[in-house]
């Protein structure tokens, strides 16, 4: 499953290596094949001429091909299950290519490389040459070009960069520079993240177009002609590094009313045969001119764009093009009668070029486009939480994939083909890439499609497991079979449940050492655990909680958990040996009395003796304390039976029936376990809500492990379960959420920075996506909650932060999915049970990031545990680090993955915003040659963020904001090619030529 | 609107005229264009090779494009109103041509020339060349090839021959011999007429395929492997003149279940990428082989056919062909594993060729395929009567068109472009041609489509009126404006209603003189009528009946009708002058007493004095009398709410709720008018049923002019109104109906000649189409009813004949039309009123045809009346005949129409069956040179019936019937090329080179 294109890249590197310079140069690749010399007039050069004194209407034929939604991605590709939705992408591409060949004026854009790649593989070389010609002439243009069009609210930047890189790499290696998209095209996602805009800017896009924004925002922007604007997408990166020209499309991404000529539409075709009864050319021209004129009134220039296409359209492109040809002909023919409207086939980049040539200044925007409402009671804030299990599975899959990628590099070529067979990371990369789609991790797909995404991730992980086993065999020097336990969160692992002697390999994908609590299901009552040095490690056996026994159903039979802390080296592993003791002490006892206090050397947690709920949290180092009450509630989901609006809560939409949530229980029943490794208070609120408040001995954060489900629906009420933290912090109606796991944005209740909000949904209208963390703060205290997946949340009351954990709904929300979000499975026929963790840290605001940045990093890239049964082979290399030294705290090793035979892709990231930390918000310099312990770095060249362009060749349109000076990014000359400096929030992408030492 | 192709044909004739021979020879035409020299391997030569030792599965990609049904023909062509039904024929042809070019193995058949012609006109010459190449290589093959696929139950043979001729002529002139269809393809019509098979045989088709037949018939034929058979379609024509090989398709005309890959289907595509999840090649191959094997069991040879297409399919042909390519590849790949199945792209003619090569003998069939039932309670016998007004309008339009055609010839070139502007017959020919479609005159289209057919006929007639006016101006020598009165049947004609002096031109399209009663709406009470010789004609003024006043609503205001008999010469006209008399007698009185008897010198009619109903009919010449009671009844249409079946009566289906019809009134109120011209008894049964029993003084038939409607539905009961004639004739459960207006077939109650019928619908299952006549008889008496349109009827009781006149239904019958047959209009918002005539003749069986053949001929081609206001110009030529002499009674002049500048198409028909008449069932010889009075016949060549092949070049496959000797048609050498002999039921078609004398 390795791209055949790898070899192409490798060839170029070989060639470069004969020179003396260690830096790569030149374009990244040429298209494969013999016709690479054919004249290429693509991109901006291939645009049709426009008429300066007329209104130019840019018609953009396009299709929007969801990488899974109502059907699976495979079903969409082949056109299977057309009974669910008529859609077959193979036919779309067949048809569009045919039709482009019929008239050189025609244009088409294609977006989703997941589909295009699949189609390309099946074409004859003749057809491939034909398509290359179309691309080289700008008649077929790729826009966006990632593997999919990612969701913006629930994705993590790491996975988004990966999926964009994969798609753009394929285009680059197949088509060369003419295949490089100039424009980002996020026409469908349900709200827009600032971090996405920042990434697009760093990927070299000249502009972004999208279709969905808040209806009030749109109204204001139409009035002020601000539907085209300059988005400054980072508060830290020096402009224009994260500046992105952004255009809001006039009709979402649909054609204007009455002008849809797809097979899926019923608008009247142009009937221009005067012999037939219904000749309608005059009517069509008149309607079109009226629409063009009214659209021109709300945009700034004498150019307007019309998206001529929609979901899965152009399966029979002839219908569209035949009528568009006629439309252009007949509308332009009116110019001889004095019409000042000029219609042309165009693309988003051609349109963008005209906007750029207009040389105007544009409104500057610095916030984001969340939440998205398309009407007063239609807030698309439910999907921030929809399908919480899938959202977590996607996140852990990313962690596993990064480990897999790294081990592919560190383990050498034997990783892919080794003792345990053929493994690869590509299957999982693709599975993760499709999972980023805006109806995948977003949770807005049909149930069978959600199952398919999960299955794809599981298949990918299977392939990665072989690779990881091979790699670890190479690195450890022994070939013992490696067991993977993916269900440790519910205390299921057949090996540890039954084995008397086994070892645990703990691989740490972070570039610094980690300490990590491990809890293994066991049936013995006492074990010895020793580390790689043979030193015994403090471990405890505690009984499996009732909640866990409930949730695992019949999947496991462990009665105890073996708990200990592991420590693993940077980008490497260590090994722990575990043996059953016949003579050990009994498991730790559980008590039904709730302690007033649990504490370690960093934190103190108190409980209200009347309710058994949390009552306060103290940081013992900073000597700060806040009142902290926490409980679980549910909103009654609107069933649509409402005087204000018929909108029910659904997969997309959050709409509580009342702004006051129901409390699940005022008090918790509890059980307490206190050991030398950790202390935990197990709280029980209802048969479907429980929680463990857990404090590890060496931890600076308090873990709240929640278990929610099956949500009861026998009362016929849809439920949206939240946990709410009510504190003494004086928040002044503000709270903070991250954007795609990176920069943090301030949120204010009932407020939007760029327009006067008329709030119509007091809860749903104040919800924002939380990807990795949210916090509330005042001058003294900052309570940060790090999440293990994307969730929705808000701060409705002062001092309060609520996070939505799980949703179970009885009605579809009429956005197309046509299913209520009511998750069940064979194991959970009565409704899905979901378990997760919130990690709380209390700090002074000025230093809080020093805690939550590394903490979130550890949750995102968590250690990978693998198990070996029996005693250790004495020849085993028990410990390994791929790095010469841990990286500084500010630097995150974002990407390390094999690029081709001799090259690896490396991304280093400064993970602090400029204002976050005195200590860490500083530039850091890393020497790339001194980075790896087992790899010699022979060459290096810097790339743009998406690795499809050499950094020094990345030139973008410059745009003038209305409100401040045009910024200039100062190029800093770095001391050597090996020493790279990262300033706050920078991500730098390198292609390294390496050899194993 | 004249075909541009005329000129092409003309050119060839010019060329031929330089020779000495007066007979045309050679192929009819070559395709236009420069590539006519390209090698043509079409027809049977272009078929793919098959494998003799395997089961060969012929896959036939096809589309079935209704020439109007749920949408109008124009809407279907353009793909307009896709909200009603997704269908756009322009795109089908675009797409199929594209896809045929992609793989030379692919095949496609096209059927409906009405659509193909329209598409062809819009193509570039490059595309036209491409299509010619495809046709010349047999990759695109035309089958059937008429303007439409005609209905078989409700069409008249005259119009069917015309529409076939028009379509086949276009194909011939465009593509030459490669464009000539070898196979008739009537896959959709709802039952099959023997006369259609006879016509197809005479048109040179090698075989016929269809999809629909009675379910019991199919079961029997499957069991006996008689789904392929030899149809002997005439009891009179010498075999094999009307023998037609007939194949019944295996799945109607659809693909086998699970193998529909059109965009309109949802069957799984072939997913042959092993990287995707749902690889299904093995499953598809297995399912296909199972279907092929089970299909082979019910056919005779090692060849089977599968129709891969359906209604309006192939709009995106790529979906079909991509999957068919794969199917063929993967199924045939199994041959290396021992599979004995060979799949190939094929066409009906290639399949037929293999059946012919099998050299077997085939079951012989001599009856027809009516009525059609697809289930025990689903008899498709309602459409025999559905939309009676449209059915009549189509029939009268045919009469008008034939007159128009003749006058185009007789009037010379000035007919098309003359005093009254540009006229043409082409518009009406096309309108009539589309009206023959099996959802047009059948009455099974949506209301708006029925309106469109009527509008097209009206438009065509407008164009013809100009032509007729020009022609009559040329023939009469004067240019007075000519007024057309199309509503004389309801006594509406603005000219005659108001004028004090006017003349009537009576054009007779028959080849013998006619006597015809004329009734003109007037407001005066006495008129003088004189004939062309200035002789006064007996005329009478009678008051307009109340029934007529009701039915015409506010369209006219005549209080009287002026009634007289006209006599017109063969193929010519005469002129009557009408003047208001100031001093005349009052109008004839009406009496409310019903006479016991009305009679003339031929007939005597008695009435029952208690009921005022008919009681007997006597032929005074033959001295025979029968009891004859006649009344009106209605069947209560099933609403589908029935234990046996949920099938309601609808546009297609007739299903009475009970076998006993409701009587409308046991007695009639009457009014009588008796004059020297005619006697009439006006019977009133209900506000919605009335009748005039009318006997003209010179007439051998009794006219029953019925007026039915608006059918009341305020009782929520659908109604199907019949009239029933109950006689003393001993019918022995038999009655007789014509087939498409020609040969008569015997029908027997609850009986089918070729299988043991299990009757499940005692009324609907005994209904048959009546196109022009039905009769009942015993040894002594034959009562023949000549109808003025197609109707359904049956003989349920001995001695009884019932005819359905009108239907108004409240439920759709679930055959796709999705409307109840509930006709209203702006003039009749309360429901359509329909008026029509039944003509009764009583004769001895041995001579009955001598009466009903000419009588029916007069109803089909009735005199065309045109009016001129004011006095006659003294220079007017008042009388004209285009013939030197009337033709003998046995010979019908079926067609006389301009073919190109110097040629006319002539069809002469022997209109008697061999057994019908001692007098007339004899060969007749006609001398073509002595035929016309004003045309010199310079050359003659005989053609096949459809005029697309020289008769002497028409060779057809010979087939061996199982049950008798293979017949041999003896060629009779005729005395000269000018003298042509017509044997019973023969139609002979000639192209005559003519010049005006």
Interface residues (C-beta under 8 A of the other chain):
Chain A: X1 X72 X74 X75 X77 X78 X79 X80 X81 X82 X83 X86 X88 X90 X91 X94 X95 X98 X118 X121 X122 X263 X265 X266 X268 X269 X271 X273 X275 X276 X277 X278 X315 X316 X318 X319 X322 X452 X455
Chain B: X1 X72 X74 X75 X77 X78 X79 X80 X81 X82 X83 X86 X88 X90 X91 X94 X95 X98 X118 X122 X263 X265 X266 X268 X269 X271 X273 X275 X276 X277 X278 X315 X316 X318 X319 X322 X452 X455
